[in-house]
Amino acid sequence: MSDEHQRSVRTDIPHPARIWNYWMGGNDYYEADRIAAEAGSTVYPGIATMARESRRFLVRAVRYLAAEKGIRQFLDIGTGLPTMENTHEAAQGVAPESRIVYVDNDPVVLAHARTLLTSTTDEGVTTYIDADYHHPETVVADARHILDLTRPVAVMFMGVLGHVRSTAEMRRIVHTVVETTTTGSYLALWDGTDDDPAYVRLCAEYADIGGEPYVPRPPGEIRALFDGLEPVDPGFTSVTQWFPGEPVAGDARPIPAYGGVARKP
């Protein structure tokens, strides 16, 4: 970790990536993060369920793309802290030769990435780039050093676009990256929606408990990010209901986290 990143890491102040890690059931958090996370859970008790179910959606989507669609390159933008089963573990568990590029510019995330985001196979590649997805041209330029963009890529934005202030900017970011990929590439994405008042209230207070401002959006605005792409069944839905095939056992009640997977024609 660079000296600049080392100076940026504070353990006495709640950090959004560590708060989310706590909600997901991870171990990489400090007392300040736990207090902030539990305060958030009193506002929206379902937030831990959202955190865990969104990760399960990621794992199902990655396994599906690797096993059923032959995708061997994954660009995971806005990685967050490693926990549970990560993108490279899901992909390389199906296809050992998979190449995964994680993207984040948070010094806390990058510190953990150096230690934990390493290939699970000798054949595969797992790496990360320090870049801000608000500058998608930079993300793409850096990713080209590792991924072959003349071959299909799975572009992933998992629960991070609520940090983008405007819908227009959100669309620009996603479309800039997807437009650089070739036919047969995929977009896998979920984000928080505004159809649960308690979750909306948590998002409004998130900055006060140590998080970055997060904007839950109408489902239609998130669905529009897939315009021009071919949706994979079951289409755009709550992450608890996205199963490319027979549902697995579990609670499939909708939660305010919607997404899907779609192919670039």
C-alpha positions in Angstrom: 0.0 0.0 0.0 1.4 3.4 -0.9 2.2 5.9 1.8 -0.7 8.1 0.6 -3.1 5.2 0.9 -1.7 4.2 4.3 -2.3 7.7 5.7 -5.9 7.6 4.3 -6.9 4.5 6.3 -8.6 5.4 9.5 -9.9 2.9 12.0 -11.6 5.3 14.4 -14.0 6.7 11.7 -16.7 4.5 10.1 -15.9 3.6 6.6 -18.6 2.7 4.0 -16.8 -0.4 2.6 -16.3 -1.8 6.2 -19.9 -1.0 7.1 -21.1 -2.9 4.1 -18.7 -5.7 5.0 -20.3 -5.9 8.5 -23.8 -6.1 7.0 -22.6 -8.9 4.7 -21.3 -10.9 7.6 -17.6 -10.3 6.9 -14.8 -9.8 9.5 -13.0 -6.7 8.1 -14.5 -3.9 10.3 -13.7 -2.0 13.4 -15.7 -0.9 16.4 -16.6 2.4 14.8 -17.9 0.5 11.7 -20.0 -1.9 13.8 -21.6 0.9 15.7 -22.5 2.7 12.5 -23.8 -0.5 10.9 -26.0 -1.3 13.8 -27.4 2.2 13.8 -28.3 1.8 10.1 -29.9 -1.6 10.9 -32.3 0.1 13.3 -33.5 2.4 10.5 -33.8 -0.4 7.9 -33.6 -3.8 9.5 -33.5 -5.5 6.1 -30.1 -4.0 5.2 -28.1 -7.1 6.2 -30.4 -9.2 4.1 -29.9 -6.9 1.1 -26.1 -7.1 1.5 -26.1 -10.9 1.6 -28.6 -11.4 -1.1 -26.9 -9.0 -3.4 -23.7 -11.0 -3.1 -25.6 -14.2 -3.8 -26.9 -12.6 -6.9 -23.4 -11.7 -8.0 -22.2 -15.3 -7.4 -25.2 -16.7 -9.4 -24.6 -14.3 -12.3 -20.9 -14.9 -12.5 -21.3 -18.7 -12.4 -24.0 -18.6 -15.0 -21.9 -16.4 -17.3 -18.8 -18.6 -16.9 -20.6 -22.0 -17.1 -23.4 -21.3 -19.5 -22.1 -18.5 -21.7 -18.4 -19.2 -21.8 -17.3 -15.8 -20.5 -13.7 -15.9 -19.4 -13.2 -12.2 -18.7 -14.8 -10.2 -15.9 -14.5 -6.4 -15.2 -15.9 -5.9 -11.7 -16.2 -2.1 -11.2 -16.6 -0.7 -7.7 -15.4 -3.9 -6.0 -15.8 -3.2 -2.3 -14.1 -5.2 0.4 -13.5 -8.9 -0.3 -15.9 -11.1 1.6 -18.0 -14.3 1.1 -17.4 -15.6 -2.4 -15.8 -13.0 -4.6 -16.0 -12.7 -8.4 -12.7 -14.4 -9.1 -13.6 -17.3 -6.8 -17.0 -17.8 -8.5 -15.5 -17.5 -12.0 -12.4 -19.5 -11.5 -14.3 -22.2 -9.7 -16.1 -22.8 -13.0 -13.4 -21.9 -15.5 -9.9 -21.9 -13.9 -8.5 -19.8 -16.8 -10.8 -16.8 -16.1 -9.3 -13.4 -16.0 -10.8 -10.9 -13.5 -10.0 -7.2 -13.1 -11.3 -5.5 -10.0 -11.7 -1.7 -10.1 -11.8 0.6 -7.1 -10.1 3.7 -5.9 -10.8 3.4 -2.2 -7.6 3.1 -0.1 -9.2 0.7 2.3 -10.5 -1.6 -0.5 -7.1 -1.4 -2.2 -5.3 -2.3 0.9 -7.3 -5.5 1.3 -7.2 -6.2 -2.4 -3.5 -6.6 -2.4 -3.8 -9.3 0.2 -7.0 -11.1 -0.6 -7.9 -10.7 -4.2 -5.5 -13.2 -5.7 -6.1 -16.0 -8.2 -7.4 -19.2 -6.9 -5.9 -21.1 -9.9 -2.5 -21.1 -11.7 -4.2 -20.7 -15.1 -6.3 -17.6 -14.2 -5.5 -14.0 -13.7 -6.8 -11.9 -10.8 -5.8 -8.3 -10.4 -7.1 -4.8 -9.6 -6.7 -1.3 -10.8 -6.8 1.9 -8.9 -9.4 3.9 -10.8 -12.5 5.9 -10.2 -15.5 4.7 -12.2 -16.7 8.3 -12.5 -14.0 8.4 -15.2 -14.9 5.3 -17.2 -12.5 6.1 -20.1 -9.7 5.7 -17.6 -11.1 2.4 -16.3 -11.3 1.0 -19.9 -7.8 2.2 -20.8 -6.3 0.5 -17.7 -8.4 -2.7 -18.2 -7.1 -3.0 -21.7 -3.7 -3.9 -20.3 -5.1 -7.1 -18.8 -8.3 -7.9 -20.7 -8.7 -8.5 -24.5 -11.6 -6.3 -25.3 -11.9 -7.9 -28.8 -13.3 -10.9 -26.9 -16.4 -11.0 -24.8 -16.3 -9.4 -21.3 -18.7 -9.4 -18.4 -19.0 -5.8 -17.2 -20.2 -5.7 -13.6 -21.6 -2.8 -11.5 -22.8 -4.3 -8.3 -24.6 -1.9 -6.0 -22.3 1.0 -6.6 -24.2 3.3 -9.0 -26.3 4.9 -6.2 -23.2 6.8 -5.4 -23.5 8.6 -8.7 -25.5 11.8 -8.1 -27.4 12.1 -11.4 -29.2 9.5 -13.5 -27.7 11.0 -16.7 -24.2 10.5 -15.3 -25.0 7.0 -14.2 -26.1 6.1 -17.8 -23.0 7.7 -19.2 -20.7 5.7 -17.0 -22.4 2.4 -17.8 -22.8 3.0 -21.5 -19.2 4.3 -21.9 -17.8 1.0 -20.6 -20.3 -1.3 -22.4 -19.8 0.5 -25.7 -16.1 -0.5 -25.6 -16.9 -4.2 -25.4 -17.5 -6.5 -28.3 -20.7 -8.4 -29.4 -21.4 -11.3 -27.0 -20.3 -9.3 -23.9 -22.6 -9.0 -20.9 -23.7 -6.4 -18.4 -24.4 -7.6 -14.9 -25.8 -5.0 -12.6 -27.9 -4.3 -9.5 -28.7 -1.2 -7.5 -30.9 0.0 -4.7 -34.4 1.1 -5.5 -36.8 3.6 -3.9 -39.8 1.4 -3.3 -39.2 0.7 0.5 -39.6 3.8 2.7 -37.4 2.4 5.4 -34.5 1.8 3.0 -35.0 5.3 1.5 -34.7 6.7 5.0 -31.5 4.7 5.6 -30.0 6.1 2.4 -31.0 9.6 3.4 -29.2 9.2 6.8 -26.3 7.1 5.4 -23.8 9.9 5.3 -24.5 10.7 8.9 -23.4 7.2 10.0 -20.2 7.2 8.0 -21.3 6.3 4.5 -21.0 8.1 1.2 -24.3 9.6 -0.1 -26.3 6.9 -1.9 -29.3 7.6 -4.1 -32.0 4.9 -4.4 -33.7 5.2 -7.7 -37.0 4.1 -9.3 -36.6 0.6 -10.7 -37.4 2.0 -14.2 -34.3 4.2 -14.1 -32.1 1.2 -13.3 -33.8 -1.0 -15.8 -33.0 1.6 -18.5 -29.3 0.9 -18.1 -30.0 -2.3 -20.0 -31.6 -0.5 -23.0 -30.3 -1.9 -26.3 -29.1 -5.2 -24.7 -30.7 -8.6 -24.7 -31.9 -9.6 -21.2 -31.2 -13.0 -19.7 -34.3 -14.7 -18.2 -35.8 -13.9 -15.8 -35.0 -10.3 -16.8 -34.9 -7.3 -14.6 -36.1 -8.3 -11.1 -35.3 -8.2 -7.4 -32.0 -9.9 -6.8 -33.7 -12.4 -4.6 -35.7 -13.6 -7.6 -33.0 -13.6 -10.3 -32.3 -17.3 -11.1 -31.2 -18.3 -14.6 -33.1 -21.6 -14.3 -34.9 -23.2 -11.5 -35.0 -21.2 -8.2 -33.0 -22.5 -5.3 -34.6 -23.0 -1.9 -34.9 -19.8 0.1 -36.8 -16.6 0.8 -37.5 -15.0 -2.6 -39.5 -12.1 -1.4 -38.6 -8.9 -3.3 -36.2 -6.5 -1.6 -35.3 -2.9 -2.8 -32.3 -4.2 -4.8 -33.1 -4.8 -8.5 -30.9 -5.9 -11.3 -30.2 -8.4 -14.1 -27.9 -9.6 -16.7 -28.1 -8.8 -20.4 -26.1 -9.6 -23.6 -24.7 -7.1 -26.0 -26.0 -8.0 -29.5 
